Amino acid sequence: MRNVSLARRRTLRSLQTALGLKTKTILLKYIKEGAVRRHSSALKPYMKDDNMKRRVEFCLSMLEESSIPHDPMFKSMYNIVHIDEK
């Protein structure tokens, strides 16, 4: 695996192809056993603290205020539509 260039092992699918494996199940087995470990790329960093804070604030804003002290419930979202750019 070390002989495979970084460009060809960015994803499990590309690593599978570079190693000539039929399925990526073998790679997943190695990850589960601890023989291979996952690594986060610098091009795809984890969420930053500010983004995590905004996400938690959004989730808290979706709680019904009257239900918070006893039995927290989310607002009904029947009149909300989320649109993805894709």
ZAPAMAR-746912 format. One record per residue (C-alpha): x negated, y, z; residue in three letters. Coordinates in steps of 0.001 Angstrom, whole numbers, padded with zeros to 6 digits, always signed. Example, Ala and Ser with C-alpha at 12.3 -4.5 7.8 and 13.67 -1.06 7.14 Angstrom:
<atoms>
-012300-004500+007800ALA/-013670-001060+007140SER/
</atoms>
This chain:
<atoms>
+000000+000000+000000MET/-002893+002358+000688ARG/-004077+001994-002901ASN/-000777+003417-004203VAL/-000961+007181-004798SER/+001079+009496-002592LEU/+003199+010554-005552ALA/+004276+006932-006090ARG/+005187+006228-002449ARG/+007346+009191-001501ARG/+010513+007085-001380THR/+011147+003434-000642LEU/+012459+002946-004162ARG/+009313+004362-005804SER/+007068+002379-003431LEU/+009010-000774-004277GLN/+008408-000157-007985THR/+004708+000614-007460ALA/+004198-002594-005481LEU/+006147-004644-008023GLY/+008763-005867-005528LEU/+012179-007011-006751LYS/+014120-005426-003861THR/+013383-002853-001192LYS/+014722-005226+001483THR/+011181-006473+002048ILE/+010013-002923+002795LEU/+012929-002406+005190LEU/+011962-005644+006966LYS/+008379-004394+007381TYR/+009652-001082+008800ILE/+011901-002914+011263LYS/+009021-005170+012383GLU/+006729-002153+012830GLY/+004195-003210+010182ALA/+005011-000056+008185VAL/+006083+003215+009745ARG/+008126+006001+008241ARG/+006594+009416+007733HIS/+008228+012791+007202SER/+006909+014747+004260SER/+005793+018361+004614ALA/+008016+019128+001623LEU/+011088+017856+003499LYS/+010616+019072+007078PRO/+012959+018308+009936TYR/+015569+020876+010898MET/+014207+023961+012600LYS/+015407+025039+016042ASP/+017469+027920+014615ASP/+019326+025587+012228ASN/+020044+023104+015029MET/+021350+025931+017227LYS/+023676+027161+014452ARG/+024979+023640+013857ARG/+025772+023150+017565VAL/+027455+026568+017708GLU/+029616+025641+014710PHE/+030630+022351+016332CYS/+031505+024120+019577LEU/+033559+026694+017673SER/+035690+023847+016286MET/+036897+022835+019773LEU/+040384+023798+020912GLU/+039861+026390+023657GLU/+042871+025233+025657SER/+041580+021645+025856SER/+037993+022340+026956ILE/+038171+021991+030754PRO/+040007+018645+030850HIS/+040048+016732+027581ASP/+038082+018473+024773PRO/+039690+018040+021353MET/+038701+019363+017942PHE/+040923+021756+016019LYS/+043047+020216+013303SER/+041326+021009+010035MET/+044209+020371+007660TYR/+043974+023897+006235ASN/+040156+023956+005749ILE/+038335+022932+002564VAL/+034559+022454+002405HIS/+033081+022973-001053ILE/+029692+021630-002082ASP/+027722+023408-004824GLU/+026981+020088-006510LYS/
</atoms>
